[in-house]
Amino acid sequence: MLELKGVGAGYGAFQALFGISMQVNAGEAVAVIGANGAGKTTLLRVISGMLPATAGSMTMEGTDLLTTPPHKIIELGIAHVPQGRGTFTTMTVEENLQLGAISRKDKAGIVADIERMYAHFPVLKERHTQQAGTLSGGEQQMLAVARALMLRPRLMLLDEPSFGLAPLVVRDLFKILGKINREDKVTILVVEQNAQLALELADQAHVIETGRIVMSG
């Protein structure tokens, strides 16, 4: 589904990624694990078009992502859940979910998908009229994932979903991600510092250190 060959990227004179090569096959859950500052977030930004690559090639089922603008990358079926949740704090839970489907025209499908998100994340149904900014960190992360799923993505990029969350909340979240991968057939690429949980979820994994993949399997 997704293939990177020799991808490099950086911020001005600072080089953050060096020759990243990897594949993500349809239906898989793939983990990229590494310490803070290893280049994990940069990698997802390059894939989603938020940051231009400086070298290499990157394709989504044959489509050249390096020449595709970010809004077209979304249309290819790639959804990005950034680090820090990124919910619209003054909007309600349900309004956030509706915003996730703003590019869709199938009203009946949107209503059905909102109910499906509530089935995945029952706490969001309990809080559906509540402002997103008043949710706990774990609830905001669940909302960010649910909002991305409202796009009906085929590939979901997750940036440090465990960041700042209590261990029990993290474990519940990863169980739901596994269910979404298996039952909804959403391919997942997750970058994480929590190696144990990421490896439990993943079909394949890559270890990244200082912008280079040093181990894969």
JOFEN-V130158 format. One record per residue. N is the residue number from 0. RES is the residue in one small letter. OMEGA is omega in whole degrees, 0 to 359 (none if undefined). BURIAL is + if it has 16 or more other C-alpha atoms within 10 Angstrom, else -. Layout:
BEGIN
n: {N	N}
res: {RES	RES}
omega: {OMEGA	OMEGA}
burial: {BURIAL	BURIAL}
END
This chain:
BEGIN
n: {0	1	2	3	4	5	6	7	8	9	10	11	12	13	14	15	16	17	18	19	20	21	22	23	24	25	26	27	28	29	30	31	32	33	34	35	36	37	38	39	40	41	42	43	44	45	46	47	48	49	50	51	52	53	54	55	56	57	58	59	60	61	62	63	64	65	66	67	68	69	70	71	72	73	74	75	76	77	78	79	80	81	82	83	84	85	86	87	88	89	90	91	92	93	94	95	96	97	98	99	100	101	102	103	104	105	106	107	108	109	110	111	112	113	114	115	116	117	118	119	120	121	122	123	124	125	126	127	128	129	130	131	132	133	134	135	136	137	138	139	140	141	142	143	144	145	146	147	148	149	150	151	152	153	154	155	156	157	158	159	160	161	162	163	164	165	166	167	168	169	170	171	172	173	174	175	176	177	178	179	180	181	182	183	184	185	186	187	188	189	190	191	192	193	194	195	196	197	198	199	200	201	202	203	204	205	206	207	208	209	210	211	212	213	214	215	216}
res: {m	l	e	l	k	g	v	g	a	g	y	g	a	f	q	a	l	f	g	i	s	m	q	v	n	a	g	e	a	v	a	v	i	g	a	n	g	a	g	k	t	t	l	l	r	v	i	s	g	m	l	p	a	t	a	g	s	m	t	m	e	g	t	d	l	l	t	t	p	p	h	k	i	i	e	l	g	i	a	h	v	p	q	g	r	g	t	f	t	t	m	t	v	e	e	n	l	q	l	g	a	i	s	r	k	d	k	a	g	i	v	a	d	i	e	r	m	y	a	h	f	p	v	l	k	e	r	h	t	q	q	a	g	t	l	s	g	g	e	q	q	m	l	a	v	a	r	a	l	m	l	r	p	r	l	m	l	l	d	e	p	s	f	g	l	a	p	l	v	v	r	d	l	f	k	i	l	g	k	i	n	r	e	d	k	v	t	i	l	v	v	e	q	n	a	q	l	a	l	e	l	a	d	q	a	h	v	i	e	t	g	r	i	v	m	s	g}
omega: {181	179	176	178	174	185	173	180	179	182	184	181	182	178	184	179	183	172	181	176	180	176	172	181	181	177	182	163	184	180	169	184	181	182	175	179	182	181	184	180	178	180	180	178	178	181	183	176	180	181	181	173	178	180	173	180	182	182	172	183	176	178	181	182	183	178	182	179	185	182	176	176	176	181	176	178	178	177	185	174	187	174	179	174	178	176	177	196	182	178	179	176	183	177	175	179	178	179	177	181	189	181	182	180	185	186	180	178	178	178	180	181	176	178	178	177	178	177	177	186	184	181	178	177	177	185	193	179	184	176	184	182	180	179	173	179	179	179	177	178	177	179	179	178	181	179	177	180	178	174	189	183	172	177	179	177	182	183	177	182	181	189	174	184	177	184	180	178	180	181	177	181	181	174	179	178	177	179	179	179	185	190	181	178	176	177	186	168	185	172	190	166	180	187	184	181	181	181	175	181	197	167	175	184	177	175	181	177	179	172	180	174	185	180	178	177	none}
burial: {+	+	+	+	-	-	+	+	+	+	-	-	-	-	-	+	+	+	+	+	+	+	-	+	+	-	+	+	+	+	+	+	+	+	-	-	-	+	+	+	+	+	+	+	+	+	+	+	+	-	+	+	+	+	+	+	+	+	+	+	-	-	-	-	+	+	-	-	-	+	-	-	+	+	-	+	-	+	+	+	+	+	+	+	+	-	+	+	-	-	+	+	+	+	+	+	+	+	+	+	+	-	-	-	-	-	-	-	-	+	-	-	+	+	-	-	+	+	-	+	+	-	-	+	+	-	+	+	-	+	+	+	+	-	+	-	+	+	+	+	+	+	+	+	+	+	+	+	+	+	+	+	+	+	+	+	+	+	+	+	+	+	+	-	+	-	-	-	+	+	-	-	+	+	-	-	+	+	-	+	+	-	-	-	+	+	+	+	+	+	+	+	+	+	+	-	+	+	+	-	+	+	+	+	+	+	+	+	+	+	+	+	+	-	-	-	-}
END
